[in-house]
Amino acid sequence: MKKLFPIICIIFALSACNDDYLQKFPLDSVNDANFFKSASDIEMYANQFYASMDPVNLAFRDGNENDTDNQAHANRFSRSWNEYVLPATGGGWGKGDWLPIRRTNYALVRIAEMEQTPEVLKNTGEIRFFRAYFYLKKVKDFGDVPWFEKDLSINSEELTAPRESRKVIFAKILEDLDFAIANLPVTSAQGRLTKYAAATFKAEACLYEGTFRKYHGLGDYENVLKEGAKAAETVMDSGKFSLYTTGNPDKDYFDLFVQYELRGNPEAIMIQRFIKGILTHDDVRQLGEQHTGYTVDFALSYLCKDGLPISLSPLYKGDQVFEEQFIDRDPRMKQSIYANDRPYRIFQDGQTEYRELPEFDRNYCTTSYWITKGYSPYEADRIQGQCDIDRFIFRYGGLLVTYAELKAEIGECTQEVLDKTINLLRDRVNMPHLTIDVGFVDPNWPNWEVPVSPLINEIRRERRIETCAEGKRWDDIVRWKAGKKLDDPLTYKGARDPNNNNEYRVVYPGFTRVWDNKNYLRPIPSQELALNPNLTQNPGWE
């Protein structure tokens, strides 16, 4: 009894406490009682989404560039090789895949109850940007998807909602982005989202959706492309951005992607900063052992220094001898693809190591066309997890090729447009200007499923060269309805192999790639279809 007495006293004491004691909430977690009381709460809540943004940190190893004609990974990637299997669960549609959207809606429902001060609106712009960002990924993956505007519970009727047309979803995405552009600041000392970052993303989103509709025959694409062009003009007309250059055409493009401090760089619309001892990464070490490589198809696409393709230029030396293919080519070639005269490693004692090419190693480079864009040879940057080279999230050079393509797709690309977009990029590397009439017909232009003009062919080439290894190419292949281009064996071959009659290296002996149009979209997992009878499957996956 003596042992029970203290326990009984505690029980009675608790029962006699003020009711407020029983209404206390954890101070270290978000709940409706203690959060979304101020604009700073919204800003703090938005922090979780920044890690989800896709930086331009070079699409090596597991990046989707390995599913394209640009790179050939040591292992075949399933979608482009038609080896992707209909999943029972997950597959981009699982609970965790929808969680970021649920979290944005959780915030927006509660923010709606707050006083809409300018600071609240600014921070709400971040949340709405991220909802648009996550929804665009869903549209790219699945096309039609359900639209949710509130956080759901296990009993919500919306859980059995049908898929909405991608056109409806994209209109909602634009609403969110327009709100963000209207309310986000023009600059951010903390590196957060700005009006111009949101406008850049809108331009890219409109280019994707507009051209997807155009080339897949869905219609209603003109206004989407025009919206994208206006968004790009918002950034370009601001006067706040320009291309990085020191006047050295043989170094500037390479140096752009190995900067330790991108804050203040004129090309930086939005960046991801890294600081020694605080936040670092492993990109350089992984690029040193990349398990992938550019394809010969990609290497052959570079123009010569006279502005002509290799099929027409007298400057082209051929690729029979590995190092000769770099002679008199677009300077971006040697600044994106490793050549024999570039240091591979510079040790801390000053010793320098070079690689003798061609060489083929599935653990290093499969094709002998090493990705050198973004690769620092300095040993200090190669220490595991200790690299502090900054990354771009949105860069002005990428926006310029996006704008040129947007204008070309709506028939509004003039010489003036080329001169303030693609020709600025060419000026950086001292390449001849692109003219509106192009001036040549390249017999090696891709045999696109949907034919395009010479101008669009060259804009597509420029985009491929300028944004290589930045994670753009898969989206480009999909939106242009260009999957059949991947059937060309050159898209999964490497440099010439002296040990095999100097033939192009076959990365996947015994395999032939045959594109299937169903892979433009991912399938809805079979279990999701069983749980929600209102869902329908994507074409070809039935």
RARADA-V184838 format. One record per residue. RES is the residue in three letters. SS is DSSP state (helix for helix, strand for strand, loop for the rest). PSI is psi in whole degrees, -180 to 180 (* if undefined). Layout:
<<RES & SS & PSI> <RES & SS & PSI>>
//
This chain:
<<MET & loop & -38> <LYS & helix & -35> <LYS & helix & -31> <LEU & helix & -24> <PHE & helix & -47> <PRO & helix & -37> <ILE & helix & -43> <ILE & helix & -39> <CYS & helix & -40> <ILE & helix & -43> <ILE & helix & -45> <PHE & helix & -37> <ALA & helix & -44> <LEU & helix & -40> <SER & helix & -23> <ALA & helix & -6> <CYS & loop & 160> <ASN & loop & 142> <ASP & helix & -24> <ASP & helix & -30> <TYR & helix & -39> <LEU & helix & -10> <GLN & loop & 8> <LYS & loop & 144> <PHE & loop & 153> <PRO & loop & 134> <LEU & loop & -11> <ASP & loop & 17> <SER & loop & 158> <VAL & loop & 130> <ASN & loop & 167> <ASP & loop & -24> <ALA & loop & -31> <ASN & loop & 5> <PHE & loop & 172> <PHE & loop & 48> <LYS & loop & -15> <SER & loop & 166> <ALA & helix & -34> <SER & helix & -28> <ASP & helix & -41> <ILE & helix & -44> <GLU & helix & -43> <MET & helix & -41> <TYR & helix & -37> <ALA & helix & -19> <ASN & helix & -36> <GLN & helix & -24> <PHE & helix & -20> <TYR & helix & -33> <ALA & loop & -16> <SER & loop & -10> <MET & loop & 143> <ASP & loop & 106> <PRO & loop & 161> <VAL & strand & 71> <ASN & loop & 32> <LEU & loop & 121> <ALA & loop & 64> <PHE & loop & 177> <ARG & loop & -101> <ASP & loop & 6> <GLY & loop & 156> <ASN & helix & -4> <GLU & helix & -24> <ASN & helix & -8> <ASP & helix & 13> <THR & loop & -170> <ASP & loop & -3> <ASN & loop & -35> <GLN & strand & 153> <ALA & loop & 105> <HIS & loop & 162> <ALA & loop & -30> <ASN & loop & 140> <ARG & loop & 138> <PHE & loop & 136> <SER & loop & -37> <ARG & loop & -50> <SER & loop & -24> <TRP & loop & 9> <ASN & loop & 39> <GLU & loop & 6> <TYR & loop & 130> <VAL & loop & 138> <LEU & loop & 117> <PRO & loop & 155> <ALA & loop & -41> <THR & loop & 175> <GLY & loop & -126> <GLY & loop & 27> <GLY & loop & -3> <TRP & loop & 3> <GLY & loop & 174> <LYS & helix & -47> <GLY & helix & -30> <ASP & helix & -30> <TRP & helix & -9> <LEU & helix & -42> <PRO & helix & -39> <ILE & helix & -42> <ARG & helix & -40> <ARG & helix & -36> <THR & helix & -41> <ASN & helix & -37> <TYR & helix & -44> <ALA & helix & -46> <LEU & helix & -37> <VAL & helix & -41> <ARG & helix & -32> <ILE & helix & -31> <ALA & loop & -22> <GLU & loop & -6> <MET & loop & 161> <GLU & loop & 130> <GLN & loop & 70> <THR & loop & 163> <PRO & helix & -38> <GLU & helix & -38> <VAL & helix & -43> <LEU & helix & -40> <LYS & helix & -49> <ASN & helix & -28> <THR & helix & -33> <GLY & helix & -36> <GLU & helix & -46> <ILE & helix & -43> <ARG & helix & -33> <PHE & helix & -47> <PHE & helix & -34> <ARG & helix & -43> <ALA & helix & -41> <TYR & helix & -46> <PHE & helix & -36> <TYR & helix & -34> <LEU & helix & -38> <LYS & helix & -40> <LYS & helix & -42> <VAL & helix & -43> <LYS & helix & -39> <ASP & helix & -44> <PHE & helix & -11> <GLY & loop & -108> <ASP & loop & 133> <VAL & strand & 160> <PRO & loop & 151> <TRP & loop & 127> <PHE & loop & 136> <GLU & loop & 4> <LYS & loop & 159> <ASP & loop & 134> <LEU & loop & 154> <SER & loop & 177> <ILE & loop & -15> <ASN & loop & 5> <SER & loop & 136> <GLU & helix & -28> <GLU & helix & -16> <LEU & helix & -19> <THR & helix & 25> <ALA & loop & 149> <PRO & loop & 173> <ARG & loop & 137> <GLU & strand & 153> <SER & loop & 141> <ARG & helix & -28> <LYS & helix & -39> <VAL & helix & -45> <ILE & helix & -43> <PHE & helix & -34> <ALA & helix & -39> <LYS & helix & -39> <ILE & helix & -44> <LEU & helix & -36> <GLU & helix & -45> <ASP & helix & -43> <LEU & helix & -38> <ASP & helix & -38> <PHE & helix & -44> <ALA & helix & -46> <ILE & helix & -39> <ALA & helix & -26> <ASN & helix & -16> <LEU & loop & 154> <PRO & loop & 165> <VAL & loop & -23> <THR & loop & 163> <SER & loop & 115> <ALA & loop & -23> <GLN & loop & 1> <GLY & loop & 23> <ARG & loop & 179> <LEU & loop & 145> <THR & loop & 172> <LYS & helix & -41> <TYR & helix & -31> <ALA & helix & -44> <ALA & helix & -39> <ALA & helix & -37> <THR & helix & -45> <PHE & helix & -38> <LYS & helix & -41> <ALA & helix & -44> <GLU & helix & -41> <ALA & helix & -42> <CYS & helix & -36> <LEU & helix & -44> <TYR & helix & -55> <GLU & helix & -41> <GLY & helix & -46> <THR & helix & -31> <PHE & helix & -47> <ARG & helix & -41> <LYS & helix & -50> <TYR & helix & -16> <HIS & loop & 7> <GLY & loop & 32> <LEU & loop & -15> <GLY & loop & 179> <ASP & loop & 44> <TYR & loop & -22> <GLU & helix & -50> <ASN & helix & -32> <VAL & helix & -45> <LEU & helix & -38> <LYS & helix & -39> <GLU & helix & -40> <GLY & helix & -42> <ALA & helix & -41> <LYS & helix & -40> <ALA & helix & -43> <ALA & helix & -39> <GLU & helix & -31> <THR & helix & -41> <VAL & helix & -48> <MET & helix & -38> <ASP & loop & -8> <SER & loop & -25> <GLY & loop & 8> <LYS & loop & -10> <PHE & loop & 152> <SER & loop & 175> <LEU & loop & 142> <TYR & loop & 128> <THR & loop & 144> <THR & loop & 6> <GLY & loop & 13> <ASN & loop & 96> <PRO & loop & -18> <ASP & loop & 0> <LYS & loop & -30> <ASP & helix & -41> <TYR & helix & -45> <PHE & helix & -47> <ASP & helix & -29> <LEU & helix & -34> <PHE & loop & 9> <VAL & loop & 39> <GLN & loop & 134> <TYR & loop & -18> <GLU & loop & 105> <LEU & loop & -11> <ARG & loop & 125> <GLY & loop & -9> <ASN & loop & 131> <PRO & loop & -19> <GLU & loop & -7> <ALA & strand & 103> <ILE & strand & -42> <MET & strand & 138> <ILE & strand & 168> <GLN & strand & 115> <ARG & loop & 149> <PHE & loop & 141> <ILE & strand & 130> <LYS & loop & 133> <GLY & loop & -7> <ILE & loop & -57> <LEU & strand & 121> <THR & loop & 178> <HIS & strand & -172> <ASP & loop & 21> <ASP & helix & -45> <VAL & helix & -43> <ARG & helix & -42> <GLN & helix & -36> <LEU & helix & -26> <GLY & helix & -21> <GLU & loop & 67> <GLN & loop & -17> <HIS & loop & 17> <THR & strand & -167> <GLY & loop & 157> <TYR & strand & 152> <THR & loop & 163> <VAL & helix & -32> <ASP & helix & -42> <PHE & helix & -46> <ALA & helix & -37> <LEU & loop & -14> <SER & loop & -14> <TYR & loop & 137> <LEU & loop & 165> <CYS & strand & 169> <LYS & loop & -16> <ASP & loop & 4> <GLY & loop & 4> <LEU & loop & 152> <PRO & loop & 164> <ILE & loop & -24> <SER & loop & -18> <LEU & loop & -20> <SER & loop & 133> <PRO & loop & -9> <LEU & loop & -17> <TYR & loop & 127> <LYS & loop & -1> <GLY & loop & 176> <ASP & loop & 18> <GLN & loop & -38> <VAL & loop & 123> <PHE & helix & -51> <GLU & helix & -19> <GLU & helix & -21> <GLN & helix & -16> <PHE & helix & -12> <ILE & loop & 131> <ASP & loop & 34> <ARG & strand & 168> <ASP & loop & 124> <PRO & loop & -20> <ARG & helix & -19> <MET & helix & -50> <LYS & helix & -12> <GLN & helix & -3> <SER & helix & -33> <ILE & strand & 131> <TYR & loop & 133> <ALA & loop & 161> <ASN & loop & -26> <ASP & loop & 7> <ARG & loop & 133> <PRO & loop & 133> <TYR & loop & -41> <ARG & strand & 135> <ILE & strand & 108> <PHE & loop & 163> <GLN & loop & -20> <ASP & loop & 5> <GLY & loop & -10> <GLN & loop & 147> <THR & strand & 137> <GLU & strand & 137> <TYR & loop & 156> <ARG & loop & 139> <GLU & loop & 118> <LEU & loop & 152> <PRO & loop & 149> <GLU & loop & 151> <PHE & loop & 118> <ASP & strand & 119> <ARG & loop & -23> <ASN & loop & -15> <TYR & loop & -76> <CYS & strand & 125> <THR & loop & -24> <THR & loop & -8> <SER & loop & -5> <TYR & loop & 82> <TRP & loop & 140> <ILE & strand & 108> <THR & loop & -12> <LYS & loop & 119> <GLY & loop & 1> <TYR & loop & 120> <SER & loop & 131> <PRO & loop & -8> <TYR & strand & 132> <GLU & helix & -33> <ALA & helix & -31> <ASP & helix & -14> <ARG & helix & -11> <ILE & loop & 132> <GLN & loop & 122> <GLY & loop & 16> <GLN & loop & 11> <CYS & strand & 135> <ASP & loop & 28> <ILE & loop & 129> <ASP & loop & 160> <ARG & strand & 145> <PHE & strand & 143> <ILE & strand & -50> <PHE & strand & 130> <ARG & strand & 151> <TYR & helix & -37> <GLY & helix & -40> <GLY & helix & -39> <LEU & helix & -36> <LEU & helix & -43> <VAL & helix & -31> <THR & helix & -45> <TYR & helix & -43> <ALA & helix & -42> <GLU & helix & -41> <LEU & helix & -48> <LYS & helix & -37> <ALA & helix & -37> <GLU & helix & -20> <ILE & loop & 13> <GLY & loop & 27> <GLU & loop & 19> <CYS & loop & 105> <THR & loop & 175> <GLN & helix & -34> <GLU & helix & -41> <VAL & helix & -46> <LEU & helix & -39> <ASP & helix & -25> <LYS & loop & 11> <THR & loop & -91> <ILE & helix & -38> <ASN & helix & -22> <LEU & helix & -40> <LEU & helix & -39> <ARG & helix & -33> <ASP & helix & -38> <ARG & helix & -34> <VAL & loop & 15> <ASN & loop & 44> <MET & loop & 150> <PRO & loop & 153> <HIS & loop & 150> <LEU & loop & 133> <THR & loop & 161> <ILE & loop & -27> <ASP & loop & 2> <VAL & loop & -52> <GLY & loop & 2> <PHE & loop & 164> <VAL & loop & 115> <ASP & loop & 116> <PRO & loop & -14> <ASN & loop & 7> <TRP & loop & 142> <PRO & loop & 147> <ASN & loop & 76> <TRP & loop & 145> <GLU & loop & -37> <VAL & loop & 109> <PRO & loop & 149> <VAL & loop & 169> <SER & loop & 163> <PRO & helix & -39> <LEU & helix & -47> <ILE & helix & -35> <ASN & helix & -45> <GLU & helix & -32> <ILE & helix & -39> <ARG & helix & -38> <ARG & helix & -47> <GLU & helix & -40> <ARG & helix & -42> <ARG & helix & -43> <ILE & helix & -48> <GLU & helix & -34> <THR & loop & 19> <CYS & loop & 145> <ALA & loop & 19> <GLU & loop & 11> <GLY & loop & 19> <LYS & loop & -26> <ARG & helix & -38> <TRP & helix & -46> <ASP & helix & -39> <ASP & helix & -47> <ILE & helix & -42> <VAL & helix & -49> <ARG & helix & -29> <TRP & loop & 0> <LYS & loop & 53> <ALA & loop & 24> <GLY & helix & -35> <LYS & helix & -18> <LYS & helix & -28> <LEU & helix & -9> <ASP & helix & -20> <ASP & loop & 122> <PRO & helix & -25> <LEU & helix & -18> <THR & helix & -5> <TYR & helix & 35> <LYS & strand & 160> <GLY & strand & -161> <ALA & strand & 171> <ARG & strand & 137> <ASP & strand & 110> <PRO & helix & -21> <ASN & helix & 4> <ASN & helix & 58> <ASN & loop & 24> <ASN & loop & 27> <GLU & strand & 159> <TYR & strand & 137> <ARG & strand & 127> <VAL & strand & 116> <VAL & loop & -34> <TYR & loop & 78> <PRO & loop & 134> <GLY & loop & -1> <PHE & loop & 141> <THR & loop & 131> <ARG & loop & 131> <VAL & loop & 116> <TRP & loop & 143> <ASP & loop & 126> <ASN & helix & -19> <LYS & helix & -22> <ASN & helix & 0> <TYR & helix & -26> <LEU & loop & 152> <ARG & loop & 156> <PRO & loop & 155> <ILE & loop & 129> <PRO & loop & 145> <SER & helix & -36> <GLN & helix & -33> <GLU & helix & -38> <LEU & helix & -35> <ALA & helix & -37> <LEU & helix & -30> <ASN & loop & 98> <PRO & loop & -11> <ASN & loop & -8> <LEU & loop & 148> <THR & loop & 155> <GLN & loop & 154> <ASN & loop & 152> <PRO & loop & 137> <GLY & loop & -13> <TRP & loop & 6> <GLU & loop & *>>
//
